[in-house]
Amino acid sequence: MARNYPVVVGVAQLTNRPRTLDDAVEPIEMMARAAREAADDAGSAGLLAELDSVQVVNSLTWPYQDPPGFLAQRIGATPRHKVYTTVGGETPQRLVNETAGAIAEGHIRLALIAGAEALESRRLARRLNQRLDWSVRGNPEHVAGDTRQGFNEMEARHGATLPTRVYPLFENAIRAHLGHTIDQHQEHLGRLYARFSAVAAANPYAWYPAARSAQEIRTAGPGNRMVCFPYPKLMNAIIETDQAAALIVTGSQTARELGIPEERWVYLHGCGDAVDKWYVSERLNYYHSPAIRAATQRALGMAGIGVDGVAMFDLYSCFPAAVQLATDALGLRADDPRPLTVTGGLPYAGGPGNNYVSHSIAAAVGRLRENPDQYALVTGLGWFATKHSAGVYSARPPAGAWERTRPQVDQAQVDAMESPPFAEEANGSAVVETYTVAFNREGEPEQGIIVGRLHPHPQPLSRSAGEGSSAPRFFANTEPDPALLWQMTREEFVGRRGSVVFDPATRKNAFRPA
């Protein structure tokens, strides 16, 4: 009996650059256009009418009451299965993984996965003080997935609520763990992202299709303001884009029945999903991700290959820390010559909300059709390197049975890892585990965020402060002293000793360096 292997058979990407509001296209229409182009890409007439599943990635731009139902109406589909996801950049790959499992088990026959953002159009409308003549807004009736915020109330009190402020906490911990000086590490990050921008320069769908030098990327200045140390703007995902992407996923048997040419098929060989400790304050440390390792190792193992068998990657790249957490989990060297992105990444190809990975999958499918014996590994993450999904793709058919391992198998191992103890009200001697400095739009530092450990006795400086320690962790802020904040961007503060005091009035901890 022939196996019904999960295959991506149609892909499409759309980038709209509105100059006036007449050029603005609302997200649901962008998705519909991408869906039609994906059906054309599959080369089978009437494909959208055959859909029994329509799935929509959470959109930040414009809420609709029933996004998958609304999209189905626009494209002439009558699906019995509809999904609208919660927030998370991993969701496109997770939807592919879940859909593939449902196809293999006979629960889904033909699925559309689509997403779109038009945040640049929203920005333009605000700038012009005009209203967008789009569909009626409404709260989504059903949302699939974990709807928790990515931060808790204690983290929020200390300013750790935005990706631009949290990923730098990872980055500074990574730098200290690697033993780099601040200048060495900025040079390292510039080289890393120069590679990404070079890929974006050749990507016709990229929001910023221009190659940038490592020096340009790493150097803060008027055109590249510091956002949150150590990231100037060119190291940050660009969310204000108008971009859409769509994927059509089915089984190989169904694809043959529908007359979809085999040269359009790209197989999902392996997949994995895992979640790190949900809140940043609970993480084991800030330079490793057990969940990325679990998800990618599961995907590679299911595909029957090691990392050396992968010809191309698209590692989620909202910030450099995300890329480095993935390369660490995969055991990749910083100078590995293989492409780490097939799009150019979120700062250059564009970071359309939760839907970037739909673009990276579409781009990978295009490359694999041209190189049918190669494998691609795509990763996605949500919130603050919290939720992770991975997929291994190839135009070469799998050799044996296809069966998705239940994510709970890997999740149980991650959940069993013990978090450090936590002191919400911290008082006493302390050492900095990681930190960052947030800047305003004028390029001046305005807030220091500290993650530290309480230590009753003086401790030696450590490149990985707190590693393996049972000392309670705490979150704190520094005094808003410009001289101190500038000092924190010029001197290594990971491992810096000092004291922490809890203020009952604000319910915030204040860290003072020794």
VEXDREN-2710 file (C-alpha; in Angstrom, 1 decimal):
% VEXDREN-2710
k/r/px/py/pz
1/MET/0.0/0.0/0.0
2/ALA/1.4/3.4/-1.0
3/ARG/2.2/5.8/1.8
4/ASN/0.5/9.2/2.0
5/TYR/3.6/11.3/2.8
6/PRO/2.9/15.0/3.8
7/VAL/4.0/17.3/1.0
8/VAL/4.0/21.0/0.4
9/VAL/2.7/21.4/-3.2
10/GLY/2.0/25.1/-3.6
11/VAL/3.7/28.2/-2.1
12/ALA/3.4/32.0/-2.7
13/GLN/4.7/35.2/-1.2
14/LEU/3.5/38.7/-1.7
15/THR/5.2/42.0/-0.8
16/ASN/3.2/45.3/-1.1
17/ARG/4.9/48.7/-0.8
18/PRO/2.2/51.3/-0.2
19/ARG/3.1/54.8/-1.2
20/THR/-0.4/56.1/-0.6
21/LEU/-3.5/54.6/1.1
22/ASP/-4.8/53.8/-2.4
23/ASP/-2.0/51.2/-2.5
24/ALA/-3.0/49.7/0.9
25/VAL/-4.4/46.1/0.8
26/GLU/-5.9/44.7/3.9
27/PRO/-4.5/41.4/5.3
28/ILE/-7.4/39.2/4.4
29/GLU/-7.2/40.2/0.8
30/MET/-3.4/39.8/0.8
31/MET/-3.9/36.2/2.1
32/ALA/-6.5/35.5/-0.6
33/ARG/-4.2/36.7/-3.3
34/ALA/-1.3/34.6/-1.9
35/ALA/-3.7/31.6/-1.7
36/ARG/-4.6/31.9/-5.4
37/GLU/-1.0/32.2/-6.3
38/ALA/-0.1/29.2/-4.2
39/ALA/-2.8/27.2/-6.1
40/ASP/-1.3/28.4/-9.4
41/ASP/2.1/27.4/-8.2
42/ALA/0.8/23.8/-7.5
43/GLY/-0.3/23.6/-11.2
44/SER/-3.7/22.1/-10.5
45/ALA/-6.9/23.8/-11.5
46/GLY/-9.7/24.2/-9.0
47/LEU/-7.4/23.3/-6.0
48/LEU/-8.9/25.9/-3.6
49/ALA/-12.4/24.5/-4.0
50/GLU/-11.0/21.1/-2.8
51/LEU/-9.7/22.5/0.6
52/ASP/-11.0/20.8/3.7
53/SER/-8.8/22.8/6.0
54/VAL/-8.1/26.6/6.1
55/GLN/-5.6/27.8/8.7
56/VAL/-4.7/31.4/9.4
57/VAL/-1.6/32.7/11.3
58/ASN/-2.4/35.3/14.0
59/SER/-2.4/38.8/12.4
60/LEU/-1.4/41.9/14.4
61/THR/-2.7/44.4/11.8
62/TRP/-6.5/44.0/11.7
63/PRO/-8.7/41.7/13.7
64/TYR/-11.5/39.7/12.0
65/GLN/-14.2/37.8/13.8
66/ASP/-13.6/34.5/11.8
67/PRO/-10.3/34.9/9.8
68/PRO/-10.2/31.4/8.3
69/GLY/-13.9/31.5/7.5
70/PHE/-13.6/34.9/5.9
71/LEU/-10.6/33.8/3.9
72/ALA/-12.4/30.7/2.8
73/GLN/-15.3/32.7/1.5
74/ARG/-13.0/34.9/-0.6
75/ILE/-11.3/32.0/-2.3
76/GLY/-14.3/29.8/-2.8
77/ALA/-13.5/27.1/-0.3
78/THR/-15.8/25.3/2.1
79/PRO/-13.5/23.7/4.7
80/ARG/-14.8/21.6/7.6
81/HIS/-11.6/22.4/9.6
82/LYS/-10.6/25.9/10.4
83/VAL/-7.8/27.3/12.6
84/TYR/-6.8/30.7/13.8
85/THR/-3.7/30.7/15.9
86/THR/-2.5/32.6/19.0
87/VAL/0.6/34.8/19.0
88/GLY/3.9/33.2/18.1
89/GLY/6.5/33.3/15.4
90/GLU/6.7/29.5/15.5
91/THR/3.1/29.0/14.4
92/PRO/3.5/28.6/10.6
93/GLN/6.0/25.7/11.1
94/ARG/3.9/24.3/14.0
95/LEU/0.8/24.4/11.7
96/VAL/2.7/22.5/9.0
97/ASN/3.8/19.9/11.6
98/GLU/0.3/19.4/13.0
99/THR/-1.2/19.3/9.6
100/ALA/1.3/16.8/8.4
101/GLY/0.4/14.6/11.4
102/ALA/-3.3/14.9/10.6
103/ILE/-2.7/14.1/6.9
104/ALA/-0.7/11.0/7.8
105/GLU/-3.6/9.9/10.2
106/GLY/-6.2/10.6/7.5
107/HIS/-7.9/13.5/9.3
108/ILE/-7.0/16.2/6.8
109/ARG/-6.9/15.8/3.0
110/LEU/-5.9/19.3/1.6
111/ALA/-4.9/22.3/3.7
112/LEU/-4.2/26.0/3.2
113/ILE/-1.9/27.8/5.7
114/ALA/-1.8/31.5/5.2
115/GLY/-0.9/34.7/7.0
116/ALA/-0.5/38.4/6.3
117/GLU/0.4/41.7/7.9
118/ALA/-0.1/45.3/6.6
119/LEU/1.5/47.2/9.4
120/GLU/3.3/49.6/7.1
121/SER/-0.2/50.6/5.7
122/ARG/-1.4/51.1/9.3
123/ARG/1.7/53.2/10.0
124/LEU/1.1/55.3/6.8
125/ALA/-2.6/55.8/7.8
126/ARG/-1.6/57.1/11.3
127/ARG/1.0/59.4/9.8
128/LEU/-1.6/60.9/7.4
129/ASN/-4.3/60.8/10.1
130/GLN/-6.7/58.9/7.8
131/ARG/-8.9/55.9/8.2
132/LEU/-8.4/52.7/6.3
133/ASP/-11.5/51.6/4.4
134/TRP/-11.1/47.9/5.2
135/SER/-13.5/45.1/6.4
136/VAL/-15.3/45.4/9.7
137/ARG/-13.1/44.7/12.6
138/GLY/-14.0/42.0/15.2
139/ASN/-12.6/39.9/18.0
140/PRO/-11.7/36.4/16.7
141/GLU/-14.2/33.8/17.9
142/HIS/-11.8/31.0/18.3
143/VAL/-8.0/31.1/18.9
144/ALA/-5.9/27.9/18.9
145/GLY/-2.8/27.6/21.1
146/ASP/-1.5/28.8/24.4
147/THR/-2.9/32.3/25.0
148/ARG/-0.7/33.3/27.9
149/GLN/1.4/36.5/27.7
150/GLY/5.1/35.9/27.3
151/PHE/5.9/37.7/30.5
152/ASN/4.7/37.7/34.1
153/GLU/3.7/40.6/36.2
154/MET/7.1/40.7/38.0
155/GLU/9.0/40.8/34.7
156/ALA/6.7/43.6/33.5
157/ARG/7.4/45.7/36.5
158/HIS/11.0/45.8/35.6
159/GLY/10.5/46.6/31.9
160/ALA/11.0/43.1/30.4
161/THR/7.9/43.1/28.2
162/LEU/9.1/43.7/24.7
163/PRO/11.2/41.6/22.4
164/THR/13.5/44.6/21.9
165/ARG/14.2/44.6/25.6
166/VAL/14.3/40.8/26.3
167/TYR/16.5/39.4/23.5
168/PRO/19.4/41.7/24.5
169/LEU/19.3/39.9/27.9
170/PHE/20.1/36.7/26.0
171/GLU/22.7/38.4/23.9
172/ASN/24.7/39.8/26.7
173/ALA/24.7/36.4/28.4
174/ILE/25.9/34.8/25.2
175/ARG/28.7/37.3/24.9
176/ALA/29.9/36.6/28.4
177/HIS/29.6/32.8/28.0
178/LEU/31.7/33.0/24.8
179/GLY/34.3/35.1/26.6
180/HIS/34.1/37.9/24.0
181/THR/34.8/41.5/24.9
182/ILE/32.0/44.0/24.0
183/ASP/33.9/45.1/20.9
184/GLN/34.7/41.6/19.8
185/HIS/31.1/40.5/20.1
186/GLN/29.7/43.5/18.2
187/GLU/32.1/42.6/15.4
188/HIS/30.9/39.0/15.6
189/LEU/27.3/40.2/15.4
190/GLY/28.0/42.5/12.4
191/ARG/29.6/39.7/10.5
192/LEU/26.7/37.3/11.3
193/TYR/24.1/39.7/10.1
194/ALA/26.0/40.9/7.1
195/ARG/25.6/37.4/5.8
196/PHE/21.8/37.7/6.3
197/SER/21.6/41.0/4.5
198/ALA/23.5/39.6/1.5
199/VAL/20.8/37.0/1.1
200/ALA/18.1/39.6/1.4
201/ALA/19.7/41.6/-1.4
202/ALA/19.0/38.7/-3.8
203/ASN/15.4/38.0/-2.5
204/PRO/12.7/39.7/-4.7
205/TYR/10.3/39.6/-1.7
206/ALA/12.7/41.2/0.8
207/TRP/11.5/44.4/2.5
208/TYR/15.1/45.8/2.5
209/PRO/16.8/44.1/-0.5
210/ALA/20.2/45.6/0.1
211/ALA/23.6/44.1/1.3
212/ARG/25.0/45.9/4.3
213/SER/28.5/45.6/5.6
214/ALA/29.4/44.2/9.1
215/GLN/30.7/47.7/10.1
216/GLU/27.4/49.4/9.0
217/ILE/25.3/46.9/10.9
218/ARG/27.3/47.0/14.2
219/THR/27.9/50.8/14.4
220/ALA/25.3/52.8/16.2
221/GLY/24.7/56.3/14.8
222/PRO/22.0/58.6/13.4
223/GLY/20.9/56.1/10.8
224/ASN/21.3/53.1/13.0
225/ARG/20.3/54.2/16.5
226/MET/20.9/52.0/19.5
227/VAL/17.5/50.4/20.5
228/CYS/18.5/48.3/23.4
229/PHE/22.2/47.4/24.2
230/PRO/23.8/45.7/22.4
231/TYR/21.4/46.0/19.4
232/PRO/21.3/49.0/17.1
233/LYS/18.3/49.2/14.8
234/LEU/19.9/47.1/12.0
235/MET/20.0/44.1/14.4
236/ASN/16.2/44.3/15.1
237/ALA/13.4/42.6/13.3
238/ILE/11.4/45.0/11.1
239/ILE/7.7/44.4/11.9
240/GLU/6.2/47.3/9.9
241/THR/5.9/45.5/6.5
242/ASP/3.1/44.6/4.2
243/GLN/3.7/41.0/3.4
244/ALA/1.7/37.8/3.0
245/ALA/2.5/34.1/2.3
246/ALA/0.5/30.9/1.7
247/LEU/1.3/27.2/1.7
248/ILE/-0.8/24.4/0.4
249/VAL/-0.1/21.1/2.2
250/THR/-1.5/17.6/1.3
251/GLY/-0.5/14.0/1.1
252/SER/1.5/12.4/-1.7
253/GLN/-1.4/10.1/-2.6
254/THR/-3.9/13.0/-2.7
255/ALA/-1.5/15.2/-4.7
256/ARG/-1.3/12.4/-7.3
257/GLU/-5.1/12.1/-7.3
258/LEU/-5.4/15.9/-7.8
259/GLY/-3.0/15.8/-10.7
260/ILE/-0.4/18.0/-9.0
261/PRO/2.9/17.4/-10.9
262/GLU/5.5/15.6/-8.8
263/GLU/8.1/18.3/-9.5
264/ARG/6.1/20.6/-7.3
265/TRP/6.2/18.3/-4.3
266/VAL/8.5/19.0/-1.3
267/TYR/8.2/16.5/1.5
268/LEU/8.3/17.3/5.2
269/HIS/10.8/14.6/6.3
270/GLY/10.9/15.5/10.0
271/CYS/9.4/17.8/12.5
272/GLY/9.7/18.8/16.2
273/ASP/8.0/21.1/18.7
274/ALA/9.0/22.1/22.2
275/VAL/8.6/25.0/24.7
276/ASP/11.3/26.3/27.0
277/LYS/10.4/27.4/30.5
278/TRP/7.6/29.8/29.8
279/TYR/8.8/32.9/31.6
280/VAL/12.2/34.3/31.1
281/SER/12.8/34.5/34.9
282/GLU/12.5/30.6/34.9
283/ARG/15.1/29.8/32.3
284/LEU/18.0/27.6/33.3
285/ASN/20.4/30.2/31.8
286/TYR/20.3/32.7/29.0
287/TYR/22.8/31.2/26.5
288/HIS/21.3/27.8/25.8
289/SER/17.8/26.6/24.7
290/PRO/16.9/23.1/25.7
291/ALA/13.7/23.4/23.7
292/ILE/15.4/24.4/20.4
293/ARG/17.7/21.4/20.8
294/ALA/14.8/19.1/21.5
295/ALA/12.8/20.4/18.5
296/THR/15.6/20.3/16.0
297/GLN/17.0/17.0/17.1
298/ARG/13.6/15.4/16.9
299/ALA/13.1/16.8/13.3
300/LEU/16.6/15.7/12.2
301/GLY/16.2/12.3/13.8
302/MET/12.8/11.7/12.2
303/ALA/14.3/12.7/8.8
304/GLY/17.1/10.2/9.4
305/ILE/19.9/12.8/8.9
306/GLY/22.4/14.6/11.1
307/VAL/23.1/18.4/10.9
308/ASP/25.9/17.7/8.4
309/GLY/23.3/16.4/6.0
310/VAL/21.5/19.8/5.9
311/ALA/22.4/21.9/2.8
312/MET/20.6/25.1/3.9
313/PHE/19.0/26.5/7.0
314/ASP/16.5/29.2/7.8
315/LEU/17.1/29.9/11.5
316/TYR/14.7/32.3/13.1
317/SER/16.4/35.6/13.2
318/CYS/14.3/38.3/15.0
319/PHE/17.5/39.2/16.8
320/PRO/21.1/37.8/16.7
321/ALA/20.5/35.9/20.0
322/ALA/17.8/33.8/18.4
323/VAL/20.2/32.7/15.6
324/GLN/23.0/31.9/18.1
325/LEU/20.7/29.9/20.4
326/ALA/19.9/27.8/17.4
327/THR/23.5/27.4/16.2
328/ASP/24.5/26.4/19.7
329/ALA/21.7/23.8/19.9
330/LEU/22.7/22.4/16.5
331/GLY/26.4/22.4/17.1
332/LEU/27.1/24.8/14.2
333/ARG/30.2/26.9/14.1
334/ALA/29.8/30.7/13.6
335/ASP/31.7/30.4/10.3
336/ASP/29.8/27.5/8.9
337/PRO/29.7/28.2/5.2
338/ARG/26.1/26.9/4.6
339/PRO/23.3/29.5/4.3
340/LEU/21.8/30.2/7.7
341/THR/18.8/31.9/6.0
342/VAL/17.0/31.5/2.7
343/THR/15.2/34.8/2.9
344/GLY/17.6/37.3/4.5
345/GLY/15.9/37.1/7.9
346/LEU/13.5/39.3/9.8
347/PRO/15.6/42.5/10.0
348/TYR/16.1/42.6/6.2
349/ALA/13.6/40.3/4.4
350/GLY/11.0/41.6/6.8
351/GLY/9.4/40.4/10.0
352/PRO/5.7/40.4/9.3
353/GLY/4.4/39.7/12.8
354/ASN/3.9/36.0/13.4
355/ASN/4.0/35.0/9.8
356/TYR/7.7/35.2/8.9
357/VAL/8.2/31.4/8.8
358/SER/5.6/31.0/6.1
359/HIS/7.9/33.0/4.0
360/SER/11.0/31.0/5.0
361/ILE/9.2/27.7/4.2
362/ALA/8.0/29.1/0.8
363/ALA/11.6/30.2/0.0
364/ALA/13.0/26.8/1.1
365/VAL/10.5/25.0/-1.1
366/GLY/11.6/27.0/-4.1
367/ARG/15.2/26.2/-3.5
368/LEU/14.6/22.5/-2.9
369/ARG/12.6/22.1/-6.1
370/GLU/15.8/23.3/-7.9
371/ASN/18.0/21.1/-5.8
372/PRO/15.9/17.9/-5.2
373/ASP/18.6/15.9/-3.4
374/GLN/19.2/18.6/-0.8
375/TYR/17.7/19.0/2.7
376/ALA/16.6/22.3/4.4
377/LEU/16.0/22.9/8.1
378/VAL/13.6/25.6/9.0
379/THR/13.1/26.8/12.6
380/GLY/10.6/29.2/14.2
381/LEU/10.2/30.6/17.7
382/GLY/7.6/32.5/19.6
383/TRP/7.6/35.1/22.3
384/PHE/11.0/35.4/24.0
385/ALA/12.7/32.3/22.6
386/THR/9.9/30.5/24.3
387/LYS/8.0/28.3/21.8
388/HIS/10.0/26.4/19.1
389/SER/9.1/24.5/16.0
390/ALA/11.4/22.9/13.4
391/GLY/10.9/21.2/10.0
392/VAL/13.2/19.3/7.7
393/TYR/12.3/19.4/4.0
394/SER/13.4/17.8/0.8
395/ALA/12.1/17.1/-2.7
396/ARG/13.4/13.6/-2.2
397/PRO/10.7/11.2/-0.9
398/PRO/11.2/9.6/2.5
399/ALA/12.5/6.1/2.6
400/GLY/10.2/4.6/5.2
401/ALA/7.1/5.2/7.3
402/TRP/6.2/8.7/8.3
403/GLU/5.0/9.2/11.9
404/ARG/5.0/12.4/14.0
405/THR/6.2/11.9/17.6
406/ARG/3.8/13.5/20.0
407/PRO/5.4/16.8/21.2
408/GLN/4.7/15.8/24.8
409/VAL/7.5/13.2/24.6
410/ASP/10.2/15.9/24.2
411/GLN/8.3/18.4/26.3
412/ALA/8.4/16.2/29.4
413/GLN/12.2/16.2/29.3
414/VAL/12.3/20.0/29.1
415/ASP/9.7/20.5/31.8
416/ALA/11.7/18.2/34.1
417/MET/14.7/20.5/34.1
418/GLU/14.8/22.5/37.4
419/SER/14.6/26.3/37.2
420/PRO/16.8/28.3/39.6
421/PRO/15.1/29.6/42.8
422/PHE/13.6/33.0/42.4
423/ALA/13.5/36.0/44.9
424/GLU/10.8/38.4/43.9
425/GLU/11.7/40.7/46.8
426/ALA/15.5/40.7/46.7
427/ASN/17.8/42.2/49.3
428/GLY/21.5/41.8/49.8
429/SER/24.8/41.1/48.0
430/ALA/24.4/40.2/44.4
431/VAL/26.1/39.5/41.1
432/VAL/24.8/40.3/37.6
433/GLU/23.8/37.2/35.5
434/THR/22.8/39.3/32.5
435/TYR/21.6/42.8/31.8
436/THR/20.6/45.4/29.1
437/VAL/20.2/49.1/28.7
438/ALA/17.2/50.5/26.9
439/PHE/17.5/53.6/24.8
440/ASN/15.0/56.3/23.7
441/ARG/14.5/57.4/20.1
442/GLU/16.9/60.2/20.6
443/GLY/19.7/57.8/21.2
444/GLU/20.0/58.4/25.0
445/PRO/20.0/55.5/27.6
446/GLU/16.9/55.5/29.8
447/GLN/16.6/52.2/31.7
448/GLY/18.9/49.5/33.0
449/ILE/17.4/46.0/33.4
450/ILE/19.3/43.5/35.5
451/VAL/18.9/39.8/36.0
452/GLY/21.1/38.8/39.0
453/ARG/21.8/36.2/41.6
454/LEU/21.8/36.8/45.4
455/HIS/25.1/35.9/47.0
456/PRO/25.7/36.2/50.7
457/HIS/29.5/36.1/50.2
458/PRO/31.7/37.8/47.6
459/GLN/31.9/35.6/44.5
460/PRO/34.6/35.6/41.8
461/LEU/33.7/37.1/38.5
462/SER/32.4/34.5/36.0
463/ARG/31.9/34.5/32.3
464/SER/28.6/32.8/32.9
465/ALA/27.5/34.3/36.2
466/GLY/25.1/32.1/38.1
467/GLU/25.8/28.9/36.1
468/GLY/25.1/25.8/38.1
469/SER/24.3/28.0/41.1
470/SER/21.5/27.5/43.6
471/ALA/21.6/31.2/44.5
472/PRO/18.2/32.8/44.1
473/ARG/17.7/34.8/40.9
474/PHE/16.1/38.3/40.8
475/PHE/15.0/41.0/38.3
476/ALA/16.0/44.6/39.0
477/ASN/16.5/48.0/37.5
478/THR/19.5/50.3/38.0
479/GLU/19.2/53.9/39.0
480/PRO/18.4/56.1/35.9
481/ASP/21.8/57.6/36.0
482/PRO/23.1/58.4/32.4
483/ALA/26.7/58.0/33.4
484/LEU/26.0/54.5/34.9
485/LEU/23.9/53.5/31.9
486/TRP/26.6/54.5/29.4
487/GLN/29.2/52.7/31.5
488/MET/27.1/49.5/31.2
489/THR/27.4/49.7/27.4
490/ARG/31.2/50.1/27.5
491/GLU/32.2/47.8/30.3
492/GLU/31.2/44.1/30.9
493/PHE/28.6/44.0/33.6
494/VAL/27.9/40.2/33.5
495/GLY/29.6/39.1/36.7
496/ARG/29.7/42.5/38.2
497/ARG/29.1/42.5/42.0
498/GLY/26.9/44.9/43.9
499/SER/23.8/45.0/46.1
500/VAL/20.1/44.8/45.5
501/VAL/17.3/46.4/47.5
502/PHE/13.5/45.8/47.3
503/ASP/11.3/48.9/47.3
504/PRO/7.8/48.0/48.8
505/ALA/6.3/51.2/47.3
506/THR/7.0/50.3/43.7
507/ARG/7.4/46.5/44.3
508/LYS/10.7/46.8/42.2
509/ASN/14.2/45.8/43.0
510/ALA/17.1/48.3/42.6
511/PHE/20.6/47.1/41.8
512/ARG/23.6/49.2/42.7
513/PRO/27.0/48.1/41.4
514/ALA/29.9/47.9/43.9
END
